[in-house]
């Protein structure tokens, strides 16, 4: 599987991990470090034991991410998919150990891979690797030999130089010279890096390089064979993507998801056609793949439009009392009807009634500082933030055996009230004057934390706290931009578990407001063109108790079967799953029946529990009857499938849900958000 003589002609070493965010990337390995600025990771593959939301700036700057642990449903995996950054986790499929920084450049010891006689196989700082987030593979071209590593570093450097000056004869000549010296392995690596991973810009720069390799006497015949292999690979991946899209379209029930699937298929095929064209072939060979996708999308659209017409007619006849608690769903229905091109008096009447209802609700709630988390409250994102609004919307449709923990929301109005006057002016000045994200974060947090919560807000929080009567709570940020159309921004704002007492709730409320200005949050908002001055922070306060098990589910497996719910769970509290600290158990469950299709159990011997001494969590050993055993049973998975069906049907799109399982078997719903499509490619 690897080279023993150090020759460049030896085969590539390929490791099989788990893809956690799709796409292809290549570059030199660079150890993650908070001491390094994000700019240091440009073009590199960030390597870490596990990535956390604090790393978001470095993740955005890197070509891709390689971790030793991590799951498909962790916060960092969500962010990587949203920002189009390929990501692969080695464990548990490829056991490895991160080597602490020391005197040499060794990064990772590969436990089950054979190295040179008497030596562990290792990955080193600066090694050139390719990662495939779809297949979950990590490739070291040329293998583990020292000569190969050095040769591919030289090849990569020449490739980077050419990508920066593709019109330079000197840069092209230098690249072709090192490729000719390296032979077939070097040529294969350059084709993959330059065209498949797009290290070289598409179009004339890529075509000029391909033509140079073809024209080389030393590479000509080999180049033709490898270019043909690359074209075949692209065609195969395009066919697979179109087949997956067809499969997903057959169960699609809303226009938004249908259009997203259809658009993604066309965008992916256009990218593949550009790659094929750059490899010297006709792009028309891929066009027929879209014909069945287009036909199925048209058929499903017609079916959905028929249903929309019926739903609009029924909604128009609702009484005002019945309209108000269903505002969120009916607004989506009206938008879907308009996007489908439906007109007529029924649609116009529904839109007028909804506009009046929304105006009445905004007038009623606009000055509210605290809102109970209970049925009948409008799921107003501008007032409650994305996290709390998602839970309020879920309350209306939860199936039997599922519940949202009791609580209340300190609204965005309270945050804005805190910023009235001098504090708000100082924040505006800081944003205008400070360009460095870390410095802006420090200034803004000092402004927000430098004064007490206003008395009006304190009184309302105290009243809600007394009414809740909980011994301990979770205090969670709920930004107005969170879990919305701009993305999940998962894990960027702060949460505290096990908070006790009114004084601590007030303290954590201020900290939650300040977490809107965390360095990681500022970087992520900047990446999507948002100013923090245009965002407000609500705060969600909910009763908390120990859970038998907890985790995350996707109502549609983002990397596999469209009819499957993907569940990732562990014993105890679920924070370790969302933070990517543990792999946990994986289950694929048929959405319509709750039948378990497949599972990958972990082997947990410990779990997280609330810290009895104060805020936070601690790791505790599992009882013998639970250690090493799956954390969820058939009944749990059946209830989770029912929850996934209900939430997806209500929202009209695939959902990402954080949940817990109480000791009595009931399902606790902690967070609901839509699955944001990957921006890969």
C-alpha positions in Angstrom: 0.0 0.0 0.0 3.0 2.3 0.3 6.5 2.6 -1.2 9.4 1.0 0.5 12.3 2.2 -1.7 11.5 5.9 -1.7 11.2 6.0 -5.4 8.7 8.3 -7.0 7.4 5.5 -9.2 5.8 3.7 -6.2 2.1 3.7 -5.8 0.0 6.3 -4.0 -0.9 5.7 -0.3 -4.6 6.0 0.2 -6.2 6.1 3.7 -9.9 5.5 4.2 -11.6 7.7 6.7 -15.1 9.3 6.8 -16.0 12.2 4.6 -17.6 14.9 6.7 -18.0 17.7 4.1 -18.0 17.0 0.3 -15.5 18.2 -2.3 -11.8 17.7 -3.4 -8.8 19.6 -2.0 -5.1 19.2 -2.1 -2.2 20.9 -0.4 0.5 20.7 2.2 -0.5 19.5 5.7 -0.3 22.2 8.4 -1.0 21.6 12.1 -3.9 23.6 13.5 -2.8 26.2 16.0 -4.5 29.2 17.6 -1.2 30.9 17.5 -1.3 31.0 13.7 -3.3 33.6 11.8 -5.9 32.3 9.3 -3.8 33.6 6.4 -1.1 31.0 7.2 -3.5 28.2 6.1 -4.3 29.6 2.6 -3.9 26.6 0.2 -3.1 24.2 3.1 -4.9 21.2 4.5 -5.6 22.0 8.1 -4.8 19.1 10.4 -6.2 18.8 13.9 -7.2 16.2 16.5 -10.6 17.7 16.1 -11.8 21.1 14.8 -14.0 23.4 16.9 -15.9 26.5 16.0 -13.0 28.7 17.3 -11.1 27.4 14.3 -13.6 28.8 11.7 -11.2 31.5 10.5 -8.5 29.0 9.8 -11.0 26.5 8.2 -12.3 29.3 5.9 -8.8 30.1 4.8 -7.6 26.5 4.2 -8.2 24.3 1.2 -9.7 21.6 3.3 -9.7 20.0 6.8 -8.3 16.7 8.0 -9.1 15.6 11.5 -8.4 12.5 13.6 -11.9 12.5 15.1 -15.2 14.2 14.2 -18.6 13.3 12.8 -20.8 14.1 9.9 -23.2 16.0 12.1 -20.8 18.0 14.3 -20.9 21.8 14.2 -17.6 22.1 12.3 -18.8 19.6 9.7 -21.9 21.7 9.2 -19.8 24.9 8.8 -17.4 23.1 6.4 -20.3 22.1 4.2 -21.9 25.5 4.3 -18.7 27.2 3.3 -17.7 24.6 0.7 -14.6 23.4 2.5 -13.9 19.6 2.0 -13.4 17.7 5.2 -12.4 14.2 6.2 -12.1 12.5 9.6 -9.6 9.6 9.9 -11.1 7.9 12.9 -12.5 5.4 13.7 -12.0 3.9 10.3 -8.3 4.7 10.1 -6.9 4.7 13.7 -4.2 7.4 14.2 -2.5 9.4 16.9 -1.7 13.1 16.8 2.0 13.6 17.8 2.5 16.6 20.1 4.7 19.4 18.6 8.3 18.5 19.1 11.8 18.5 17.7 10.8 17.1 14.3 8.0 17.7 11.8 6.0 14.5 12.5 2.2 15.2 12.8 0.4 11.9 12.8 1.3 8.2 13.5 -0.9 5.9 11.5 -1.5 2.9 13.7 -2.7 0.3 11.2 -0.5 1.3 8.3 2.9 -0.4 7.6 5.8 2.0 7.3 9.5 1.3 6.6 10.8 -1.8 8.4 10.9 -1.1 12.1 9.2 2.3 11.8 5.7 3.6 12.3 4.0 5.1 9.3 3.7 8.8 9.8 2.4 12.0 8.2 4.6 15.0 8.4 4.2 18.8 8.3 4.3 19.9 4.7 3.4 16.5 3.2 1.3 17.0 0.1 -2.0 15.2 0.5 -5.3 15.1 -1.4 -8.6 14.7 0.5 -11.9 13.6 -1.0 -14.8 14.6 1.3 -17.3 12.6 -0.8 -15.4 9.3 -0.7 -13.8 9.9 2.7 -10.2 9.2 1.4 -6.9 10.8 2.1 -4.2 10.3 -0.5 -0.4 10.7 -0.2 0.9 10.6 -3.8 3.9 8.4 -4.1 3.5 6.9 -0.7 5.6 7.2 2.4 9.1 7.2 1.0 11.2 10.2 2.0 12.3 10.8 -1.6 8.7 10.7 -2.7 7.6 13.2 -0.1 10.3 15.7 -1.1 9.7 15.2 -4.8 5.9 15.9 -4.4 6.6 19.0 -2.4 8.7 20.3 -5.3 6.0 19.4 -7.7 3.3 21.1 -5.7 5.5 24.2 -5.3 6.0 24.3 -9.1 2.2 23.8 -9.6 1.4 26.7 -7.2 3.9 29.0 -9.0 2.3 28.1 -12.4 -1.2 28.8 -11.0 -0.1 32.2 -10.0 1.5 33.0 -13.3 -0.2 30.8 -15.9 0.9 33.0 -18.8 4.5 32.7 -18.0 6.5 30.4 -20.2 9.1 30.0 -17.4 6.6 28.8 -14.8 5.0 26.3 -17.3 8.5 25.1 -18.3 9.6 24.6 -14.7 6.4 22.7 -13.9 6.8 20.4 -16.9 10.4 19.8 -16.0 9.6 18.5 -12.5 6.7 16.4 -13.9 8.9 14.8 -16.5 11.5 14.0 -13.9 8.8 12.4 -11.7 7.1 10.3 -14.5 3.7 8.8 -14.2 3.0 9.3 -10.5 3.9 13.0 -10.8 1.8 13.4 -13.9 -1.2 11.7 -12.2 -0.8 14.0 -9.2 -0.6 17.1 -11.3 -3.7 16.2 -13.3 -5.6 15.6 -10.1 -4.4 18.7 -8.3 -4.6 21.1 -11.3 -7.9 20.1 -12.9 -9.9 17.9 -10.4 -9.0 19.9 -7.3 -8.9 23.2 -9.3 -5.5 24.3 -8.0 -5.0 25.8 -11.4 -7.7 28.2 -12.6 -10.2 26.7 -15.0 -10.2 27.6 -18.7 -7.1 28.7 -20.6 -4.6 28.1 -17.7 -5.7 24.5 -17.3 -5.9 23.8 -21.0 -2.5 25.3 -21.6 -1.0 22.9 -18.9 -2.8 19.9 -20.4 -1.6 20.7 -23.8 2.0 21.1 -22.5 1.8 17.6 -20.9 0.5 16.1 -24.1 3.2 17.8 -26.2 6.0 16.5 -24.0 8.0 13.7 -25.6 8.6 12.2 -22.2 4.9 12.4 -21.1 2.8 12.1 -24.3 1.5 8.6 -24.3 1.3 8.3 -20.5 -0.5 11.7 -20.4 -3.2 10.6 -22.9 -3.9 7.5 -20.8 -4.1 9.4 -17.5 -6.2 12.2 -19.0 -8.6 9.5 -20.3 -8.8 8.0 -16.8 -9.5 11.5 -15.3 -12.3 12.1 -17.9 -13.8 8.6 -17.1 -13.7 9.5 -13.3 -15.5 12.8 -13.9 -18.1 11.0 -16.0 -18.7 8.4 -13.4 -19.0 10.9 -10.6 -21.5 12.9 -12.8 -23.6 9.8 -13.4 -23.6 9.0 -9.7 -24.7 12.5 -8.7 -27.5 12.5 -11.3 -28.7 9.1 -10.0 -28.7 10.4 -6.4 -30.6 13.5 -7.5 -33.2 11.3 -9.3 -33.6 9.3 -6.1 -34.1 12.4 -4.0 -36.5 14.0 -6.5 -38.9 11.0 -6.2 -39.6 11.8 -2.6 -39.4 15.6 -2.8 -42.5 17.3 -1.5 -41.8 21.0 -1.7 -40.8 23.4 -4.5 -37.9 24.9 -2.5 -36.2 21.5 -2.1 -37.0 20.5 -5.6 -35.5 23.6 -7.1 -32.5 23.3 -5.0 -31.9 19.7 -6.0 -32.5 20.5 -9.7 -30.3 23.5 -9.6 -27.5 21.6 -7.8 -27.6 18.9 -10.5 -27.2 21.4 -13.2 -24.4 23.3 -11.4 -22.5 20.2 -10.7 -22.8 19.0 -14.3 -21.6 22.4 -15.5 -18.6 22.2 -13.3 -17.9 18.7 -14.6 -18.3 19.8 -18.2 -15.7 22.6 -17.6 -13.3 20.0 -16.2 -13.8 17.6 -19.1 -13.3 20.5 -21.5 -10.1 21.5 -19.8 -8.9 17.9 -20.1 -9.3 18.2 -23.9 -12.6 16.4 -24.4 -16.1 17.4 -25.6 -18.4 18.6 -22.7 -21.4 17.4 -24.7 -20.9 13.8 -23.5 -22.3 14.7 -20.0 -25.3 16.7 -21.2 -27.6 13.5 -21.7 -27.2 12.7 -18.0 -29.5 15.7 -17.1 -32.4 14.6 -19.3 -34.0 12.1 -16.8 -33.4 14.6 -14.0 -35.2 17.4 -15.9 -38.1 15.1 -16.7 -38.5 13.9 -13.1 -38.2 17.5 -11.8 -41.0 18.6 -14.2 -43.2 15.7 -13.1 -42.7 16.4 -9.4 -43.3 20.1 -9.9 -46.6 19.5 -11.5 -47.7 17.2 -8.7 -46.6 19.8 -6.0 -48.5 22.6 -7.8 -51.7 20.6 -7.7 -51.3 20.2 -4.0 -50.4 23.8 -3.5 -53.7 24.9 -5.2 -55.7 22.8 -2.8 -53.7 23.9 0.2 -54.1 27.6 -0.6 -57.9 27.1 -1.1 -58.2 25.5 2.3 -56.0 28.1 4.0 -58.1 31.0 2.6 -61.2 29.6 4.4 -59.5 29.6 7.9 -60.9 31.8 10.6 -58.7 34.6 12.0 -58.3 32.6 15.2 -57.1 29.6 13.3 -54.8 31.7 11.1 -52.7 33.3 13.9 -51.0 30.1 15.4 -50.2 28.9 11.9 -48.6 32.1 10.6 -45.1 30.6 9.9 -46.4 27.7 7.9 -49.0 29.8 6.0 -46.4 32.4 5.1 -44.3 29.6 3.6 -47.3 28.3 1.7 -48.0 31.8 0.2 -44.3 32.1 -0.8 -44.4 28.6 -2.4 -47.6 29.5 -4.3 -46.0 32.7 -5.7 -42.8 30.9 -6.6 -44.8 28.3 -8.4 -46.4 31.0 -10.5 -49.9 30.6 -8.9 -52.1 33.7 -9.0 -55.8 34.0 -8.6 -58.1 35.4 -5.9 -57.3 32.7 -3.3 -53.6 33.5 -3.3 -54.2 37.2 -3.2 -56.8 36.9 -0.4 -54.4 34.7 1.7 -51.5 37.2 1.2 -53.7 40.1 2.4 -54.9 38.3 5.5 -51.4 37.2 6.3 -50.1 40.7 5.9 -52.7 42.0 8.4 -52.0 39.2 10.8 -48.2 39.8 10.7 -48.7 43.6 11.3 -50.9 42.9 14.3 -48.3 40.5 15.7 -45.4 42.9 15.3 -47.3 45.6 17.0 -48.2 43.2 19.8 -44.7 41.8 20.3 -42.4 44.6 19.2 -41.6 45.8 22.7 -41.7 42.5 24.5 -38.5 41.8 26.4 -39.2 38.2 27.5 -41.5 35.7 25.8 -42.5 32.2 27.1 -41.5 29.2 25.1 -45.0 27.9 24.7 -47.6 27.0 22.0 -49.5 29.9 20.5 -46.5 32.3 20.6 -45.6 33.4 17.0 -42.3 32.1 15.7 -40.9 35.5 14.9 -37.2 35.2 14.0 -36.6 38.9 14.3 -37.8 38.9 17.9 -36.7 35.5 19.1 -33.7 34.6 17.0 -33.4 31.5 14.8 -32.9 28.9 17.5 -35.9 29.9 19.6 -38.1 30.5 16.6 -37.3 27.1 15.3 -38.4 25.5 18.6 -41.6 27.5 18.7 -42.5 26.4 15.2 -41.7 22.8 16.2 -44.1 22.9 19.2 -47.1 23.0 16.9 -46.3 19.7 15.1 -44.4 17.4 17.6 -45.6 13.8 17.4 -46.6 11.8 20.5 -43.6 11.1 22.8 -41.7 14.2 21.9 -41.5 17.5 23.7 -39.5 20.8 23.9 -38.1 21.6 27.4 -39.9 24.4 29.2 -38.4 27.8 29.1 -38.5 31.4 28.0 -36.7 33.8 25.6 -35.0 37.1 26.4 -35.8 38.7 23.1 -33.7 40.7 20.6 -35.6 43.8 21.9 -33.8 43.4 25.2 -30.5 43.2 23.4 -31.3 46.3 21.4 -32.5 48.1 24.5 -29.1 47.3 26.1 -27.4 49.0 23.2 -29.4 52.2 23.2 -27.4 55.4 23.7 -23.7 55.5 24.4 -23.1 51.7 24.2 -24.6 51.5 20.7 -22.6 54.6 19.5 -19.4 53.1 20.8 -20.1 49.8 18.9 -20.7 51.7 15.7 -17.5 53.6 16.2 -15.6 50.3 16.8 -16.9 48.7 13.7 -16.0 51.8 11.6 -12.5 52.2 13.1 -11.2 48.6 13.7 -10.3 46.3 10.9 -8.7 43.4 12.8 -11.4 40.9 13.9 -9.7 39.9 17.2 -9.3 43.6 18.2 -12.9 44.4 17.2 -14.1 41.4 19.3 -12.2 42.6 22.4 -13.6 46.1 22.1 -17.2 45.1 21.4 -17.3 42.6 24.2 -15.8 45.1 26.7 -18.6 47.5 25.7 -21.4 44.9 26.1 -20.0 43.5 29.4 -19.1 46.9 30.9 -22.5 47.6 32.3 -25.3 45.8 34.1 -28.6 44.5 32.6 -31.2 47.3 32.6 -33.8 47.1 35.4 -36.7 46.7 33.0 -35.1 43.6 31.5 -34.1 42.3 35.0 -37.7 42.5 36.2 -39.1 40.5 33.3 -36.3 37.9 33.5 -36.9 37.5 37.2 -40.7 37.0 36.7 -40.1 34.4 34.0 -37.5 32.6 36.1 -39.8 32.4 39.1 -42.6 31.1 36.9 -40.3 28.5 35.3 -39.3 27.1 38.7 -36.4 25.1 37.3 -33.4 24.0 39.5 -31.0 24.3 36.6 -31.2 25.6 33.0 -29.4 25.8 29.7 -28.7 29.4 28.6 -28.2 29.4 24.8 -27.7 32.2 22.3 -30.4 32.6 19.6 -29.1 35.2 17.1 -31.5 36.6 14.5 -29.1 35.3 11.7 -28.8 31.9 13.2 -30.3 28.8 11.6 -31.8 30.9 8.8 -31.4 31.4 5.0 -27.8 32.7 5.5 -26.7 29.4 7.1 -26.7 27.7 10.4 -23.6 29.4 11.8 -23.5 26.3 14.0 -21.5 26.5 17.2 -20.3 30.1 16.7 -22.3 31.6 19.6 -22.1 30.5 23.2 -24.1 28.1 25.3 -24.0 27.1 29.0 -25.4 24.0 30.5 -26.4 23.5 34.2 -26.8 27.2 35.1 -28.4 27.7 38.6 -29.9 30.8 40.1 -31.2 34.1 38.8 -27.9 36.0 39.2 -26.1 33.4 37.1 -28.9 33.6 34.4 -28.5 37.4 34.2 -24.7 37.0 34.0 -24.9 34.4 31.2 -27.5 36.5 29.4 -24.9 39.3 29.1 -22.2 36.8 28.0 -24.6 35.5 25.3 -25.1 39.0 24.0 -21.4 39.5 23.9 -20.9 36.1 22.1 -22.4 37.7 19.0 -19.1 39.5 18.7 -16.8 36.5 19.2 -13.9 36.5 16.8 -15.1 33.2 15.1 -18.6 34.7 14.7 -17.3 37.9 13.2 -15.2 36.0 10.7 -18.2 33.8 9.7 -20.5 36.7 9.3 -18.0 38.6 7.2 -17.6 35.5 4.9 -21.3 35.8 4.1 -21.4 39.6 3.8 -23.1 40.3 7.2 -22.3 43.2 9.6 -22.8 42.4 13.3 -24.6 45.7 13.5 -27.4 44.3 11.4 -27.8 41.2 13.7 -29.3 41.0 17.2 -29.0 38.4 19.9 -31.9 36.8 21.7 -31.2 34.4 24.6 -33.0 31.1 25.1 -33.3 29.8 28.8 -34.6 26.3 29.2 -35.0 23.7 31.9 -32.3 21.1 31.8 -31.9 17.6 33.2 -29.8 14.6 32.6 -30.5 12.5 29.4 -30.1 8.8 28.9 -28.7 9.5 25.5 -28.5 12.5 23.1 -27.3 13.5 19.7 -28.2 14.9 16.3 -30.4 13.7 13.4 -30.7 14.7 9.8 -34.1 14.0 8.4 -32.3 13.1 5.1 -28.9 11.6 5.0 -26.8 14.3 3.3 -24.3 11.8 1.9 -26.3 8.8 1.2 -29.9 7.4 0.8 -32.6 10.1 0.5 -35.2 7.8 2.2 -33.0 7.5 5.3 -32.8 9.5 8.5 -29.2 9.7 9.8 -28.9 9.6 13.6 -25.6 10.2 15.5 -26.0 9.7 19.2 -24.1 8.9 22.4 -24.8 8.1 26.0 -25.5 11.0 28.4 -25.6 14.6 27.2 -25.1 15.3 23.5 -22.6 18.2 23.6 -19.8 15.8 22.7 -21.5 14.9 19.5 -22.2 18.4 18.3 -18.7 19.5 19.3 -17.2 16.5 17.4 -15.4 15.3 20.5 -16.8 11.7 20.2 -17.8 9.6 17.2 -20.8 8.0 19.0 -23.2 5.6 17.4 -24.5 6.0 13.8 -27.9 4.8 12.7 -29.5 4.9 9.3 -33.3 4.6 9.7 -36.0 4.3 7.1 -37.9 7.6 7.4 -41.4 6.2 6.7 -41.3 3.2 8.9 -38.6 3.7 11.5 -36.9 0.5 10.4 -33.1 0.4 11.1 -31.3 0.0 7.7 -27.8 0.0 9.1 -25.8 1.0 12.1 -22.2 1.6 13.2 -22.1 1.3 17.0 -19.3 3.1 18.9 -17.7 1.6 22.0 -18.3 4.3 24.7 -17.1 3.7 28.2 -17.9 7.2 29.5 -20.3 10.0 28.9 -21.0 13.6 29.7 -23.2 14.6 32.7 -24.0 17.9 34.3 -21.4 19.1 36.8 -23.0 18.8 40.2 -20.5 21.5 41.4 -21.7 24.2 39.0 -22.2 25.3 35.4 -20.8 23.0 32.8 -20.4 19.2 32.2 -18.0 16.5 33.4 -17.0 13.1 32.0 -18.2 10.2 34.1 -17.8 6.4 33.5 -20.8 4.5 32.1 -22.5 1.8 34.2 -21.4 -1.7 33.2 -24.7 -2.5 31.6 -24.3 0.5 29.2 -20.6 0.5 28.5 -19.7 -0.5 25.0 -23.4 -1.0 24.0 -25.5 1.0 21.5 -27.2 4.0 23.2 -30.5 3.8 21.2 -33.0 1.0 20.8 -35.6 0.3 18.1 -38.3 2.3 20.1 -36.0 5.3 20.3 -35.2 5.2 16.6 -38.9 4.8 15.7 -39.8 7.9 17.7 -36.9 9.8 16.1 -38.1 8.8 12.6 -41.6 10.1 13.4 -40.1 13.3 14.7 -38.0 13.7 11.5 -41.1 13.1 9.3 -43.3 15.6 11.3 -40.7 18.4 11.3 -39.8 18.0 7.6 -43.4 17.9 6.6 -44.1 21.1 8.5 -41.0 23.0 7.3 -41.2 21.7 3.8 -37.5 20.9 3.7 -34.9 18.6 5.3 -34.2 19.3 8.9 -31.2 19.1 11.3 -32.4 18.3 14.9 -30.5 18.2 18.2 -32.3 15.9 20.6 -32.1 14.0 23.9 -33.7 10.8 25.2 -35.1 11.1 28.7 -34.9 8.1 31.1 -38.6 7.5 30.5 -38.0 7.2 26.7 -39.5 10.5 25.7 -37.7 12.6 23.1 -36.5 16.1 24.0 -36.1 18.5 21.1 -33.3 21.0 21.8 -32.8 22.6 18.3 -34.4 22.5 14.9 -32.9 24.0 11.8 -32.9 23.4 8.1 -30.1 21.5 6.4 -28.1 24.1 4.4 -26.8 22.8 1.1 -23.0 22.5 0.6 -21.3 25.3 -1.3 -18.6 22.9 -2.6 -17.3 23.3 -6.1 
